Amino acid sequence: MFAAYAARIDRDQPLNGLELGERPAPDVRPGWTTVNVKAASLNHHDLWSLRGVGITDEALPMILGCDAAGIDEDGNEVVLHSVIGQTGHGVGPREKPSILTERYQGTFAEQVTVPSWNVLPKPKELSFAEAACLPTAWLTAYRMLFTNGGVRPGDSVLVQGAGGGVATAAIVLGAAAGLRVFATSRDEAKRKRALELGAEAVFASGERLPQRVDAVIETVGAATWSHSVKSLRPGGTLVISGATSGFTPKSGELNRIFFLELKIVGSTMGSKEELASLLSFCAAKGIRPVIDSTLPLDRAREGFTKMAEGELFGKIVLTV
C-alpha cells in the first residue's frame, strides 16, 4: 500500500527522512481493526518524529500520521482516537500508552490498524477531512480549555500563535463556548483570520493586552513564555502543550508566578471520552475545523514543507 513514512532520522533537516512509497499492509491482530483511510491530517508531532523525538532508529521505517477518518471493516464511517493503550485497551497490561507513529504504524497510508476500542463513529455532519482534523490538535485544544484550563462561559483566554492547529482550534472552540478570546500572531493576515473565527481582539506577539486573562493557551514556548505569564490575572492558569519555538524560556518569571499564585499546567492530547464530547460539540454547534489546504497523499511532502515553514492557518489534510 502507498504511504508517507519516516525512513531515517535527521534532527537538523527532518524532511530528508521523509519517503513516499509502498509499505506492507497492516497485520491482523486480535482485538484490533483495520480502517481504510479516507483522510488524515498533519501535526507538528510528525515533524518531531522525523527529528527523532519519541521514536528511535530501531522503529524505522515508520508510517507517519496520528489522525485519520475512514471506513472500518464493517463499512462504518469512523474517526480514530490516536492514543494506543489508554487504560490498557488493545495492548499488554504493562505497556505504557503511546501515540500512533511512536510504537505503531500511523495513518498516512491507505490502511491503518488500531485497537477496536480506539474507533469512534464519525458524525454525519462532518466530512472525512473535517473529522480527520480533530483527534490530535483539536482534542488537545479541547482538553487545554475545558479540562486543564477550567474556563467557563464569560471567562477570558489568551491564545498564543494564531495559525497553528491547536491555537486555531482553541479560538474556534473558545468562541463557540462563550469565552472572551484574545489571540496573538506575528502575521497581520493571521490576526485578521483569528478575528473572523471569533476572537474578540487580536494583538501582535508580545503586545500588552487591555486586561489580564483567566487562562493562557500556550503552544509556542520560549518566544511567548514571558508574555503569557505577564498576561495572567492573579490565580490564573497557563496551560502548555507544546513549544514550537524552543523549550528554554529566556525569562522564567518565577517571582511573578509565586507572588500572583499562578498555575502552570501541562497538557497532552486527551481521552477517548473527551474526543467523543468534542465530536458531539462540533456536530451540535455547527463547528467545522479550519482547514488550510487539502492534498492527495502522494503530495505529502508539500504539506510537510508548508508546516515546517509555518506558512499555514489551520490544518493540512491528506486524502487517500
Secondary structure, 3 states (H helix, E strand, C coil): CEEEEECCCCCCCHHHHEEEEECCCCCCCCCEEEEEEEEEECCHHHHHHHCCCCCCHHHCCEECCCCCEEECCCCCEEEECCEECHHHCCCCCCCCCEECCCCCCCCCECEEEEEHHHEEECCCCCCHHHHCCHHHHHHHHHHHHHHHCCCCCCCEEEECCCCCHHHHHHHHHHHHCCCEEEEEECCHHHHHHHHHCCCCEEEECCCCCCCCEEEEEECCCCCCHHHHHHCEEEEEEEEECCCCCCCCCCCCCHHHHHHCCCEEEECCCCCHHHHHHHHHHHHHHCCCCCEEEEEEHHHHHHHHHHHHCCCCCCEEEEEC
